[in-house]
């Protein structure tokens, strides 16, 4: 299954066998290329044993992906954008994946990356049973009318994107052929909302890899309760 096809079948996995992922698969994971939303923001990531991180989740995986970034404007959206591509790729390998918004580094064993801030981690591993959606159903998501000012089937990949507590904080407006992207949600959850919006943009990129172009524009109309993130041409 391709990354584009996986958009319509993926599911956040929370049931794992506990068996480590093979080194052969891990080598492919380390070599997987991710397109950044902001190429000028440095990002570092590594696959670490679960013993080096802390998480209150009742389930576990032997290894996790830990993501660090320069703390620049847009760095959270950039991380979401890049590592949702990884999320889709891992699931094409038959692995289960879940974003760990509550995961933290173990201070005694954590890597210290100069100039970098720990952002988030992804748990991944061998899933218990069949973890994908096979009929395109079962997504509990807002309707297209609630995430866009106009009906637009092109936004279906973004509508299906995962988000923290399924909040789907993104909103799109149309200006001719240009899409303006906004981030809403509760102010207390702004950190995760920015990552989530990057995740939704990743789905639009994967679905339109040859034509996707993201940029910042001036004088974009404001929307009450939302923050302008960027535009897609």
SULWO-V803714 format. One record per residue. RES is the residue in one letter. PSI is psi in radians with two decimals (999 if undefined). Layout:
res: <RES/RES>
psi: <PSI/PSI>
This chain:
res: <X/X/X/X/X/X/X/X/X/X/X/X/X/X/X/X/X/X/X/X/X/X/X/X/X/X/X/X/X/X/X/X/X/X/X/X/X/X/X/X/X/X/X/X/X/X/X/X/X/X/X/X/X/X/X/X/X/X/X/X/X/X/X/X/X/X/X/X/X/X/X/X/X/X/X/X/X/X/X/X/X/X/X/X/X/X/X/X/X/X/X/X/X/X/X/X/X/X/X/X/X/X/X/X/X/X/X/X/X/X/X/X/X/X/X/X/X/X/X/X/X/X/X/X/X/X/X/X/X/X/X/X/X/X/X/X/X/X/X/X/X/X/X/X/X/X/X/X/X/X/X/X/X/X/X/X/X/X/X/X/X/X/X/X/X/X/X/X/X/X/X/X/X/X/X/X/X/X/X/X/X/X/X/X/X/X/X/X/X/X/X/X/X/X/X/X/X/X/X/X/X/X/X/X/X/X/X/X/X/X/X/X/X/X/X/X/X/X/X/X/X/X/X/X/X/X/X/X/X/X/X/X/X>
psi: <2.40/2.92/-0.73/-0.76/-0.59/-0.44/-0.64/0.03/-0.26/2.77/2.43/2.21/2.33/0.39/1.91/2.73/-0.41/-0.05/2.30/2.59/2.44/2.64/-0.57/-0.78/-0.68/-0.62/-0.69/-0.66/-0.79/-0.48/-0.07/2.18/2.31/2.35/2.25/2.70/-0.63/1.71/-0.35/-0.05/2.11/2.37/2.42/2.45/2.74/2.73/2.05/2.67/2.63/-0.42/-0.31/0.01/2.88/2.41/2.48/-0.01/2.45/-0.24/2.93/2.85/2.61/-0.38/2.63/2.71/2.18/2.30/2.30/2.69/2.71/2.50/1.36/2.91/2.24/0.08/-0.54/-0.76/-0.65/-0.75/-0.80/-0.74/-0.81/-0.81/-0.13/-0.51/-0.72/-0.74/-0.87/-0.72/-0.79/-0.66/-0.47/-0.36/-0.03/0.26/2.59/2.61/2.56/2.28/2.38/1.51/-0.40/0.07/2.50/2.76/2.53/2.01/-0.48/-0.48/0.00/2.54/2.48/1.98/1.92/2.28/0.09/2.60/2.35/2.32/-0.99/2.98/2.77/2.21/2.39/2.63/-3.02/2.09/2.71/2.05/-2.90/2.11/-0.01/2.84/2.38/-0.23/0.14/0.06/3.10/-0.03/2.10/1.61/2.77/2.70/2.81/-0.61/-0.40/-0.14/0.12/2.61/-0.23/2.57/2.23/1.86/-0.34/-0.34/0.02/-0.73/-0.66/-0.66/-0.59/-0.05/2.54/2.74/2.80/2.26/0.52/0.69/-0.44/1.19/0.03/2.70/2.47/2.43/2.76/2.40/1.47/-2.19/0.00/2.41/2.18/2.38/2.26/2.69/2.19/-2.43/3.09/2.36/-0.60/-0.37/0.36/-0.69/-0.96/-0.58/-0.64/-0.75/-0.78/-0.70/-0.65/-0.63/-0.78/-0.70/-0.58/-0.69/-0.68/-0.65/-0.85/-0.64/-0.31/0.88/-0.63/-0.32/-0.19/2.22/2.10/2.39/2.86/2.39/2.72/2.72/0.68/2.34/2.30/2.71/2.21/2.26/0.03/2.69/2.32/2.27/-0.70/-3.03/2.69/2.22/999>
